[in-house]
Amino acid sequence: MKPAIVFRGNILSLERAEYDREVDVYFQSSASMDNVLNMQWVSGDIDSRIRKSRDEVIFADNVAFQQDNDFH
């Protein structure tokens, strides 16, 4: 499972090509994971990996976006 990191601001297409493909990189104005980014991460990487293998584990805590019904 690939880790995800969130940076502040916007990303340029040329800059995105420089990031390691084994890390999901997101940009957001507050540089924090929220429900929208979390669901992009889940639907983009996590969902397909979990469907292929039941051996994956997601560690979650009680932040609001991990309590959302869509996440569950």
Distance bins in CASP14 RR format, pairs under 12 A and 6 or more apart:
PFRMAT RR
TARGET T0000
AUTHOR 0000-0000-0000
RMODE 2
METHOD distances of the structure
MODEL  1
1 22 0 0 0 0 0 1 0 0 0 0 0
1 23 0 0 0 0 0 1 0 0 0 0 0
1 24 0 0 0 0 1 0 0 0 0 0 0
1 41 0 0 0 0 0 1 0 0 0 0 0
1 42 0 0 0 0 0 1 0 0 0 0 0
1 44 0 0 0 0 0 1 0 0 0 0 0
1 45 1 0 0 1 0 0 0 0 0 0 0
1 46 1 0 0 1 0 0 0 0 0 0 0
1 47 0 0 0 0 0 1 0 0 0 0 0
1 48 0 0 0 0 0 1 0 0 0 0 0
1 49 1 0 1 0 0 0 0 0 0 0 0
1 50 0 0 0 0 1 0 0 0 0 0 0
1 52 0 0 0 0 0 1 0 0 0 0 0
1 53 0 0 0 0 1 0 0 0 0 0 0
1 55 0 0 0 0 0 1 0 0 0 0 0
1 56 1 0 1 0 0 0 0 0 0 0 0
1 57 0 0 0 0 1 0 0 0 0 0 0
1 58 1 0 0 1 0 0 0 0 0 0 0
1 59 0 0 0 0 0 1 0 0 0 0 0
2 19 0 0 0 0 0 1 0 0 0 0 0
2 20 0 0 0 0 1 0 0 0 0 0 0
2 21 0 0 0 0 1 0 0 0 0 0 0
2 22 1 0 1 0 0 0 0 0 0 0 0
2 23 1 0 0 1 0 0 0 0 0 0 0
2 24 1 0 1 0 0 0 0 0 0 0 0
2 25 0 0 0 0 1 0 0 0 0 0 0
2 26 0 0 0 0 0 1 0 0 0 0 0
2 41 0 0 0 0 1 0 0 0 0 0 0
2 42 0 0 0 0 0 1 0 0 0 0 0
2 44 0 0 0 0 1 0 0 0 0 0 0
2 45 1 0 1 0 0 0 0 0 0 0 0
2 46 0 0 0 0 1 0 0 0 0 0 0
2 48 0 0 0 0 0 1 0 0 0 0 0
2 49 0 0 0 0 1 0 0 0 0 0 0
2 56 0 0 0 0 0 1 0 0 0 0 0
3 19 0 0 0 0 0 1 0 0 0 0 0
3 20 0 0 0 0 1 0 0 0 0 0 0
3 22 0 0 0 0 1 0 0 0 0 0 0
3 23 1 0 1 0 0 0 0 0 0 0 0
3 24 1 0 0 1 0 0 0 0 0 0 0
3 25 0 0 0 0 1 0 0 0 0 0 0
3 26 0 0 0 0 0 1 0 0 0 0 0
3 33 0 0 0 0 0 1 0 0 0 0 0
3 41 0 0 0 0 1 0 0 0 0 0 0
3 45 0 0 0 0 1 0 0 0 0 0 0
3 46 0 0 0 0 0 1 0 0 0 0 0
3 58 0 0 0 0 0 1 0 0 0 0 0
3 59 0 0 0 0 0 1 0 0 0 0 0
4 19 0 0 0 0 0 1 0 0 0 0 0
4 22 0 0 0 0 0 1 0 0 0 0 0
4 23 1 0 0 1 0 0 0 0 0 0 0
4 24 1 0 1 0 0 0 0 0 0 0 0
4 25 1 0 0 1 0 0 0 0 0 0 0
4 26 1 0 0 1 0 0 0 0 0 0 0
4 27 0 0 0 0 0 1 0 0 0 0 0
4 28 0 0 0 0 0 1 0 0 0 0 0
4 32 0 0 0 0 0 1 0 0 0 0 0
4 33 1 0 0 1 0 0 0 0 0 0 0
4 37 0 0 0 0 1 0 0 0 0 0 0
4 38 0 0 0 0 1 0 0 0 0 0 0
4 39 0 0 0 0 0 1 0 0 0 0 0
4 40 0 0 0 0 1 0 0 0 0 0 0
4 41 1 0 1 0 0 0 0 0 0 0 0
4 42 0 0 0 0 1 0 0 0 0 0 0
4 44 0 0 0 0 0 1 0 0 0 0 0
4 45 1 0 0 1 0 0 0 0 0 0 0
4 46 0 0 0 0 1 0 0 0 0 0 0
4 58 0 0 0 0 0 1 0 0 0 0 0
5 11 0 0 0 0 0 1 0 0 0 0 0
5 19 0 0 0 0 1 0 0 0 0 0 0
5 20 0 0 0 0 0 1 0 0 0 0 0
5 22 0 0 0 0 0 1 0 0 0 0 0
5 23 1 0 0 1 0 0 0 0 0 0 0
5 24 1 0 0 1 0 0 0 0 0 0 0
5 25 1 0 1 0 0 0 0 0 0 0 0
5 26 1 0 0 1 0 0 0 0 0 0 0
5 27 0 0 0 0 1 0 0 0 0 0 0
5 28 0 0 0 0 0 1 0 0 0 0 0
5 31 0 0 0 0 1 0 0 0 0 0 0
5 32 0 0 0 0 0 1 0 0 0 0 0
5 33 0 0 0 0 1 0 0 0 0 0 0
5 37 0 0 0 0 0 1 0 0 0 0 0
5 41 0 0 0 0 0 1 0 0 0 0 0
6 23 0 0 0 0 0 1 0 0 0 0 0
6 24 0 0 0 0 1 0 0 0 0 0 0
6 25 0 0 0 0 1 0 0 0 0 0 0
6 26 1 0 1 0 0 0 0 0 0 0 0
6 27 1 0 0 1 0 0 0 0 0 0 0
6 28 1 0 1 0 0 0 0 0 0 0 0
6 29 0 0 0 0 0 1 0 0 0 0 0
6 30 0 0 0 0 1 0 0 0 0 0 0
6 31 1 0 1 0 0 0 0 0 0 0 0
6 32 1 0 0 1 0 0 0 0 0 0 0
6 33 1 0 1 0 0 0 0 0 0 0 0
6 34 0 0 0 0 1 0 0 0 0 0 0
6 36 0 0 0 0 0 1 0 0 0 0 0
6 37 1 0 0 1 0 0 0 0 0 0 0
6 38 0 0 0 0 1 0 0 0 0 0 0
6 40 0 0 0 0 0 1 0 0 0 0 0
6 41 0 0 0 0 1 0 0 0 0 0 0
6 65 0 0 0 0 0 1 0 0 0 0 0
7 15 0 0 0 0 1 0 0 0 0 0 0
7 16 0 0 0 0 0 1 0 0 0 0 0
7 19 0 0 0 0 1 0 0 0 0 0 0
7 23 0 0 0 0 0 1 0 0 0 0 0
7 24 0 0 0 0 0 1 0 0 0 0 0
7 25 1 0 0 1 0 0 0 0 0 0 0
7 26 1 0 0 1 0 0 0 0 0 0 0
7 27 1 0 1 0 0 0 0 0 0 0 0
7 28 1 0 0 1 0 0 0 0 0 0 0
7 29 0 0 0 0 0 1 0 0 0 0 0
7 30 0 0 0 0 0 1 0 0 0 0 0
7 31 1 0 1 0 0 0 0 0 0 0 0
7 32 0 0 0 0 0 1 0 0 0 0 0
7 33 0 0 0 0 0 1 0 0 0 0 0
7 37 0 0 0 0 0 1 0 0 0 0 0
8 26 0 0 0 0 0 1 0 0 0 0 0
8 27 1 0 0 1 0 0 0 0 0 0 0
8 28 1 0 0 1 0 0 0 0 0 0 0
8 29 1 0 0 1 0 0 0 0 0 0 0
8 30 1 0 0 1 0 0 0 0 0 0 0
8 31 1 1 0 0 0 0 0 0 0 0 0
8 32 0 0 0 0 1 0 0 0 0 0 0
9 15 0 0 0 0 0 1 0 0 0 0 0
9 25 0 0 0 0 0 1 0 0 0 0 0
9 26 0 0 0 0 0 1 0 0 0 0 0
9 27 1 0 1 0 0 0 0 0 0 0 0
9 28 1 0 0 1 0 0 0 0 0 0 0
9 29 1 0 1 0 0 0 0 0 0 0 0
9 30 0 0 0 0 1 0 0 0 0 0 0
9 31 1 0 0 1 0 0 0 0 0 0 0
9 32 0 0 0 0 0 1 0 0 0 0 0
10 16 0 0 0 0 0 1 0 0 0 0 0
10 26 0 0 0 0 0 1 0 0 0 0 0
10 27 1 0 1 0 0 0 0 0 0 0 0
10 28 0 0 0 0 1 0 0 0 0 0 0
10 29 0 0 0 0 1 0 0 0 0 0 0
10 31 0 0 0 0 0 1 0 0 0 0 0
11 17 0 0 0 0 0 1 0 0 0 0 0
11 18 0 0 0 0 0 1 0 0 0 0 0
11 19 0 0 0 0 1 0 0 0 0 0 0
11 25 1 0 0 1 0 0 0 0 0 0 0
11 26 0 0 0 0 1 0 0 0 0 0 0
11 27 1 0 1 0 0 0 0 0 0 0 0
11 28 0 0 0 0 0 1 0 0 0 0 0
12 18 0 0 0 0 1 0 0 0 0 0 0
12 19 0 0 0 0 0 1 0 0 0 0 0
12 27 0 0 0 0 1 0 0 0 0 0 0
13 19 0 0 0 0 0 1 0 0 0 0 0
15 25 0 0 0 0 1 0 0 0 0 0 0
15 27 0 0 0 0 1 0 0 0 0 0 0
16 23 0 0 0 0 0 1 0 0 0 0 0
16 24 0 0 0 0 0 1 0 0 0 0 0
16 25 1 0 0 1 0 0 0 0 0 0 0
16 26 0 0 0 0 0 1 0 0 0 0 0
16 27 0 0 0 0 1 0 0 0 0 0 0
17 25 0 0 0 0 0 1 0 0 0 0 0
18 25 0 0 0 0 1 0 0 0 0 0 0
19 25 1 0 1 0 0 0 0 0 0 0 0
19 26 0 0 0 0 0 1 0 0 0 0 0
19 27 0 0 0 0 0 1 0 0 0 0 0
21 45 0 0 0 0 0 1 0 0 0 0 0
22 45 0 0 0 0 0 1 0 0 0 0 0
23 41 0 0 0 0 0 1 0 0 0 0 0
23 45 0 0 0 0 0 1 0 0 0 0 0
24 33 0 0 0 0 0 1 0 0 0 0 0
24 37 0 0 0 0 1 0 0 0 0 0 0
24 38 0 0 0 0 0 1 0 0 0 0 0
24 40 0 0 0 0 1 0 0 0 0 0 0
24 41 1 0 1 0 0 0 0 0 0 0 0
24 42 0 0 0 0 0 1 0 0 0 0 0
24 43 0 0 0 0 0 1 0 0 0 0 0
24 44 1 0 0 1 0 0 0 0 0 0 0
24 45 1 0 1 0 0 0 0 0 0 0 0
24 46 0 0 0 0 1 0 0 0 0 0 0
24 49 0 0 0 0 0 1 0 0 0 0 0
25 31 0 0 0 0 0 1 0 0 0 0 0
25 37 0 0 0 0 0 1 0 0 0 0 0
25 40 0 0 0 0 0 1 0 0 0 0 0
25 41 0 0 0 0 0 1 0 0 0 0 0
25 45 0 0 0 0 0 1 0 0 0 0 0
26 32 0 0 0 0 0 1 0 0 0 0 0
26 33 1 0 0 1 0 0 0 0 0 0 0
26 34 0 0 0 0 1 0 0 0 0 0 0
26 36 0 0 0 0 1 0 0 0 0 0 0
26 37 1 0 1 0 0 0 0 0 0 0 0
26 38 0 0 0 0 1 0 0 0 0 0 0
26 39 0 0 0 0 0 1 0 0 0 0 0
26 40 1 0 0 1 0 0 0 0 0 0 0
26 41 1 0 0 1 0 0 0 0 0 0 0
26 44 0 0 0 0 0 1 0 0 0 0 0
26 45 0 0 0 0 0 1 0 0 0 0 0
27 33 0 0 0 0 0 1 0 0 0 0 0
27 37 0 0 0 0 1 0 0 0 0 0 0
27 40 0 0 0 0 0 1 0 0 0 0 0
28 34 1 0 0 1 0 0 0 0 0 0 0
28 35 0 0 0 0 0 1 0 0 0 0 0
28 36 0 0 0 0 1 0 0 0 0 0 0
28 37 1 0 1 0 0 0 0 0 0 0 0
28 38 0 0 0 0 0 1 0 0 0 0 0
28 40 0 0 0 0 0 1 0 0 0 0 0
28 41 0 0 0 0 0 1 0 0 0 0 0
29 36 0 0 0 0 0 1 0 0 0 0 0
29 37 0 0 0 0 0 1 0 0 0 0 0
30 36 0 0 0 0 0 1 0 0 0 0 0
30 37 0 0 0 0 0 1 0 0 0 0 0
31 37 0 0 0 0 0 1 0 0 0 0 0
32 38 0 0 0 0 0 1 0 0 0 0 0
32 63 0 0 0 0 1 0 0 0 0 0 0
32 64 0 0 0 0 0 1 0 0 0 0 0
32 65 0 0 0 0 1 0 0 0 0 0 0
33 39 0 0 0 0 0 1 0 0 0 0 0
33 40 0 0 0 0 1 0 0 0 0 0 0
33 41 1 0 0 1 0 0 0 0 0 0 0
33 42 0 0 0 0 0 1 0 0 0 0 0
33 60 0 0 0 0 0 1 0 0 0 0 0
33 61 0 0 0 0 0 1 0 0 0 0 0
33 63 1 0 0 1 0 0 0 0 0 0 0
33 64 0 0 0 0 0 1 0 0 0 0 0
33 65 1 0 0 1 0 0 0 0 0 0 0
33 66 0 0 0 0 1 0 0 0 0 0 0
33 68 0 0 0 0 0 1 0 0 0 0 0
33 71 0 0 0 0 0 1 0 0 0 0 0
34 40 0 0 0 0 0 1 0 0 0 0 0
34 41 0 0 0 0 0 1 0 0 0 0 0
34 63 0 0 0 0 1 0 0 0 0 0 0
34 64 0 0 0 0 1 0 0 0 0 0 0
34 65 1 0 1 0 0 0 0 0 0 0 0
34 66 0 0 0 0 0 1 0 0 0 0 0
34 68 0 0 0 0 1 0 0 0 0 0 0
34 71 0 0 0 0 0 1 0 0 0 0 0
35 41 0 0 0 0 0 1 0 0 0 0 0
35 42 0 0 0 0 0 1 0 0 0 0 0
35 63 0 0 0 0 1 0 0 0 0 0 0
35 64 1 0 0 1 0 0 0 0 0 0 0
35 65 1 0 1 0 0 0 0 0 0 0 0
35 66 0 0 0 0 1 0 0 0 0 0 0
35 67 0 0 0 0 1 0 0 0 0 0 0
35 68 1 0 1 0 0 0 0 0 0 0 0
35 69 0 0 0 0 0 1 0 0 0 0 0
35 70 1 0 0 1 0 0 0 0 0 0 0
35 71 1 0 0 1 0 0 0 0 0 0 0
36 42 0 0 0 0 0 1 0 0 0 0 0
36 43 0 0 0 0 0 1 0 0 0 0 0
36 65 0 0 0 0 1 0 0 0 0 0 0
36 68 0 0 0 0 0 1 0 0 0 0 0
36 70 0 0 0 0 0 1 0 0 0 0 0
36 71 0 0 0 0 0 1 0 0 0 0 0
37 43 0 0 0 0 0 1 0 0 0 0 0
37 44 0 0 0 0 0 1 0 0 0 0 0
37 63 0 0 0 0 0 1 0 0 0 0 0
37 65 1 0 0 1 0 0 0 0 0 0 0
37 66 0 0 0 0 0 1 0 0 0 0 0
37 68 0 0 0 0 0 1 0 0 0 0 0
37 71 0 0 0 0 0 1 0 0 0 0 0
38 44 0 0 0 0 0 1 0 0 0 0 0
38 45 0 0 0 0 0 1 0 0 0 0 0
38 46 0 0 0 0 1 0 0 0 0 0 0
38 47 0 0 0 0 0 1 0 0 0 0 0
38 58 0 0 0 0 0 1 0 0 0 0 0
38 60 0 0 0 0 1 0 0 0 0 0 0
38 63 0 0 0 0 1 0 0 0 0 0 0
38 64 0 0 0 0 1 0 0 0 0 0 0
38 65 1 0 1 0 0 0 0 0 0 0 0
38 66 1 0 0 1 0 0 0 0 0 0 0
38 67 0 0 0 0 0 1 0 0 0 0 0
38 68 1 0 0 1 0 0 0 0 0 0 0
38 70 0 0 0 0 1 0 0 0 0 0 0
38 71 1 0 0 1 0 0 0 0 0 0 0
38 72 0 0 0 0 0 1 0 0 0 0 0
39 45 0 0 0 0 0 1 0 0 0 0 0
39 46 0 0 0 0 1 0 0 0 0 0 0
39 47 0 0 0 0 1 0 0 0 0 0 0
39 65 0 0 0 0 1 0 0 0 0 0 0
39 66 0 0 0 0 0 1 0 0 0 0 0
39 68 1 0 0 1 0 0 0 0 0 0 0
39 69 0 0 0 0 0 1 0 0 0 0 0
39 70 1 0 1 0 0 0 0 0 0 0 0
39 71 1 0 0 1 0 0 0 0 0 0 0
39 72 0 0 0 0 0 1 0 0 0 0 0
40 46 0 0 0 0 0 1 0 0 0 0 0
40 47 0 0 0 0 0 1 0 0 0 0 0
40 65 0 0 0 0 0 1 0 0 0 0 0
40 70 0 0 0 0 0 1 0 0 0 0 0
40 71 0 0 0 0 0 1 0 0 0 0 0
41 47 0 0 0 0 1 0 0 0 0 0 0
41 48 0 0 0 0 0 1 0 0 0 0 0
41 49 0 0 0 0 0 1 0 0 0 0 0
41 58 0 0 0 0 0 1 0 0 0 0 0
41 65 0 0 0 0 1 0 0 0 0 0 0
41 66 0 0 0 0 0 1 0 0 0 0 0
41 71 0 0 0 0 0 1 0 0 0 0 0
42 48 0 0 0 0 1 0 0 0 0 0 0
42 49 0 0 0 0 0 1 0 0 0 0 0
42 50 0 0 0 0 1 0 0 0 0 0 0
42 51 0 0 0 0 0 1 0 0 0 0 0
42 56 0 0 0 0 0 1 0 0 0 0 0
42 58 0 0 0 0 1 0 0 0 0 0 0
42 60 0 0 0 0 0 1 0 0 0 0 0
42 65 0 0 0 0 1 0 0 0 0 0 0
42 66 0 0 0 0 0 1 0 0 0 0 0
42 68 0 0 0 0 0 1 0 0 0 0 0
42 70 0 0 0 0 1 0 0 0 0 0 0
42 71 1 0 0 1 0 0 0 0 0 0 0
42 72 0 0 0 0 0 1 0 0 0 0 0
43 49 0 0 0 0 0 1 0 0 0 0 0
43 50 0 0 0 0 0 1 0 0 0 0 0
43 51 0 0 0 0 0 1 0 0 0 0 0
43 70 0 0 0 0 1 0 0 0 0 0 0
43 71 0 0 0 0 0 1 0 0 0 0 0
44 50 0 0 0 0 0 1 0 0 0 0 0
44 51 0 0 0 0 0 1 0 0 0 0 0
45 51 0 0 0 0 0 1 0 0 0 0 0
45 52 0 0 0 0 0 1 0 0 0 0 0
45 56 0 0 0 0 0 1 0 0 0 0 0
45 58 0 0 0 0 0 1 0 0 0 0 0
46 52 0 0 0 0 0 1 0 0 0 0 0
46 53 0 0 0 0 0 1 0 0 0 0 0
46 56 1 0 0 1 0 0 0 0 0 0 0
46 57 0 0 0 0 0 1 0 0 0 0 0
46 58 1 0 0 1 0 0 0 0 0 0 0
46 59 0 0 0 0 0 1 0 0 0 0 0
46 60 0 0 0 0 0 1 0 0 0 0 0
46 66 0 0 0 0 0 1 0 0 0 0 0
46 71 0 0 0 0 1 0 0 0 0 0 0
47 56 0 0 0 0 0 1 0 0 0 0 0
47 58 0 0 0 0 0 1 0 0 0 0 0
47 70 0 0 0 0 0 1 0 0 0 0 0
47 71 0 0 0 0 0 1 0 0 0 0 0
48 56 0 0 0 0 0 1 0 0 0 0 0
49 55 0 0 0 0 1 0 0 0 0 0 0
49 56 1 0 1 0 0 0 0 0 0 0 0
49 57 0 0 0 0 0 1 0 0 0 0 0
49 58 0 0 0 0 1 0 0 0 0 0 0
50 56 1 0 1 0 0 0 0 0 0 0 0
50 57 0 0 0 0 1 0 0 0 0 0 0
50 58 0 0 0 0 1 0 0 0 0 0 0
58 66 0 0 0 0 1 0 0 0 0 0 0
58 71 0 0 0 0 1 0 0 0 0 0 0
58 72 0 0 0 0 0 1 0 0 0 0 0
59 66 0 0 0 0 1 0 0 0 0 0 0
60 66 1 0 1 0 0 0 0 0 0 0 0
60 67 0 0 0 0 1 0 0 0 0 0 0
60 68 0 0 0 0 0 1 0 0 0 0 0
60 71 1 0 0 1 0 0 0 0 0 0 0
60 72 0 0 0 0 1 0 0 0 0 0 0
61 67 0 0 0 0 1 0 0 0 0 0 0
62 68 0 0 0 0 0 1 0 0 0 0 0
62 71 0 0 0 0 0 1 0 0 0 0 0
63 71 0 0 0 0 0 1 0 0 0 0 0
64 71 0 0 0 0 1 0 0 0 0 0 0
65 71 1 0 0 1 0 0 0 0 0 0 0
65 72 0 0 0 0 0 1 0 0 0 0 0
66 72 0 0 0 0 1 0 0 0 0 0 0
END
